[in-house]
Amino acid sequence: MLKNNIELDVKVKCIEGGTTQAKVAEIVGTTPSYVSRIVNGGDKVVNKTFVSMMEALGYDVRLVYEEREASK
């Protein structure tokens, strides 16, 4: 099982950081529409097969986000 809601996490981190999805898209070199598709659940960030394999091995998948010291 994937323990994170990655799509919601991106929305929250944008709000907390005072930035927009369009700005994030510019920074990472993609389009605002692609970032929007990820945030709205249209494209999955973590591959379902990977999660299924880890579940078969007895693991849940949990991503950890840690703010870099330089950005504080």
N, C-alpha and C positions, 0 to 999 in steps of 0.2 A: 504494500500500500504506500502511496505517496503521501507523506504527512504534511506537505506544504501546499498552500494555494498560491502558486507562483504568479498567476495572473493578478490576483488581488494584491499580492506583495509588491508588484511593480507599480500598481496604482498608488498604493500607500507611500512607497518610497519616493515617488514623484512629488506627491503632496508634501511629505515631510521635507524634501530637499528644495521645495519651491521651484520645481522645474516642470516642463511639459513633456508629453510623450513625443511631440515633434522635436524638441531639443534633444531628447535621448536618442531618437532616430538619427539626428544629425551627427551626434557624438560617435555613435557606433557605425555610421556609414551605411545606413539603410533608410528605407522610406517610412514616413509617418504611418502609412496604411499598413505596413507589415507589423510595426510595433502595436498598432491598434488591434490587428488580428490576433496577436499573441495575448494581449491584455484582455480581450473579449472572449478568449477561449477557442478561437477558430483554429489556431495552430498550437500544437502542444510543444512545450519547451523540452520536456523530458520524454524520451521515447518509451512508449507503452511496452514494447518488448523487453527493454532493459528492466523496467519495473517488474514485469512478470517473471523474468529470470531471477531477480533478487528475491522476490516473494517465494519462488520455488526453492530457493536456498535457505529460506527461513528468515529473511530480512525485510524490514520496512525501509523505505527511502526517505530520508530527511535531509534537506539542504539547510546549511547554516549561512547566514549573511552576517558579516562582520564589517563594520565601517572602518576604512583605512585611517590610520593616525593622521596622515597628511591632509585628509579632507575634513577634519574636525575643526 
